[in-house]
Amino acid sequence: MTLGFIVGKFYPPHHGHKHLINTARAQVDQLIVMVAHHASQKIPGELRKAWLEEIHPDCEIHLVPDELDDDSQQWAEFTVRYLGRSPDVVFTSEDYGHEYARLMGAQHVMVDRNRSDVPISGTAVRSAPLDNLDFLEPCVRAFFVRRVVLIGAESTGKTTLANMLADRWQTTWVPEYGREHWERKVAGLPMSGPLPVWTDEEFVHIANEQQARENLAARSANRVLVCDTNAFATGTWFERYRNHRSLGTV
């Protein structure tokens, strides 16, 4: 069994990282990818780890604190202690890779050092994320897409405006799930009868479903996602109808 190893910040993961990991995975039996995170970084390490697990389900993704200096000797010693052995092959796109691998007695494979195969970097994404969405996988794109939320009472034109804005910006929009839920709830009931009562559980369900649909749409939105409403607005309506704050989670 050949053990391959990659370490990086993946801040955030982009197609250059994907190219590196895919190249490595094709050459080894087992690939461990180590995500180094620091409290000062604005994208949590846990989230970056989750993204990589979705993008590369056939790899082992590990999260470690980034507490060492940029010193190959320190990182080599830490890596061997952490893995319990030296990796067979280290894959990097950086100049430090050869020395880092040598210190562990591992082979080094350099992948796209000049960024000619995939011309992107984490710095470029962080400085202008909306200009670099095409270099990001859907789960990462969704984090950076701007979300515009329309707020207002029923029958004030939010849905029409959401549709118009989406057309104007050539993007997608998320309808109000609460309306869909309500229409199903009252379907078939007599017009003259009393309206059904809203329950706490329904509001929690509506908020969760609204958030899930919003997050899904953000994966393919063009820079901006228009939302007819959002989970926060659902919470506000809950307080109005139920006269207390929800204890449910979204």
URHUNOR-V51736 format. One record per pair of residues at least 12 apart in sequence whose C-alpha atoms are under 6 Angstrom apart, sorted by the first residue. I is the first residue (numbers start at 1). J is the second residue. D is the distance in Angstrom with one decimal. If there is no record, write none. Layout:
i=I j=J d=D
i=I j=J d=D
This chain:
i=1 j=29 d=5.6
i=2 j=28 d=5.2
i=2 j=29 d=5.1
i=3 j=30 d=5.0
i=3 j=31 d=5.9
i=3 j=87 d=5.3
i=3 j=88 d=5.2
i=4 j=28 d=5.8
i=4 j=31 d=4.6
i=4 j=87 d=5.9
i=4 j=88 d=5.9
i=4 j=89 d=4.8
i=4 j=90 d=5.8
i=5 j=31 d=5.7
i=5 j=32 d=5.0
i=5 j=33 d=5.9
i=5 j=90 d=4.9
i=6 j=33 d=4.8
i=6 j=91 d=5.5
i=7 j=33 d=5.8
i=7 j=34 d=4.6
i=8 j=35 d=5.5
i=8 j=36 d=5.9
i=9 j=35 d=5.4
i=9 j=36 d=4.9
i=11 j=122 d=5.6
i=12 j=122 d=5.9
i=14 j=135 d=5.7
i=14 j=136 d=4.9
i=15 j=135 d=5.2
i=15 j=136 d=5.9
i=16 j=118 d=5.3
i=31 j=59 d=5.5
i=32 j=60 d=4.7
i=33 j=61 d=4.9
i=34 j=61 d=6.0
i=34 j=62 d=4.7
i=34 j=63 d=5.8
i=35 j=62 d=6.0
i=35 j=63 d=4.8
i=36 j=64 d=5.1
i=36 j=65 d=5.5
i=36 j=66 d=4.9
i=37 j=65 d=5.1
i=37 j=66 d=5.1
i=38 j=65 d=6.0
i=38 j=66 d=5.2
i=72 j=100 d=5.0
i=76 j=100 d=6.0
i=76 j=104 d=5.9
i=86 j=104 d=5.7
i=88 j=106 d=5.0
i=89 j=106 d=5.3
i=89 j=107 d=4.6
i=89 j=108 d=5.7
i=90 j=108 d=4.9
i=91 j=108 d=6.0
i=91 j=109 d=4.9
i=92 j=110 d=5.4
i=93 j=110 d=5.5
i=93 j=111 d=5.0
i=93 j=112 d=5.9
i=93 j=113 d=4.7
i=130 j=223 d=5.7
i=138 j=219 d=4.5
i=139 j=219 d=5.9
i=141 j=219 d=5.6
i=142 j=218 d=4.6
i=142 j=219 d=4.5
i=145 j=223 d=5.1
i=145 j=224 d=5.5
i=146 j=224 d=4.7
i=147 j=224 d=5.7
i=147 j=225 d=4.8
i=147 j=226 d=6.0
i=148 j=226 d=4.9
i=148 j=227 d=5.9
i=149 j=227 d=4.7
i=149 j=229 d=5.7
i=150 j=228 d=5.3
i=150 j=229 d=5.6
i=159 j=228 d=5.9
i=162 j=228 d=5.9
i=171 j=221 d=5.5
i=171 j=222 d=4.9
i=172 j=221 d=5.7
i=173 j=225 d=5.8
i=173 j=226 d=4.5
i=173 j=227 d=5.6
i=174 j=227 d=4.8
i=174 j=228 d=5.9
i=175 j=228 d=5.3
i=176 j=228 d=5.5
i=176 j=229 d=5.8
i=177 j=210 d=5.8
i=178 j=206 d=5.8
i=204 j=248 d=5.9
i=207 j=231 d=4.6
i=207 j=234 d=5.9
i=208 j=250 d=5.2
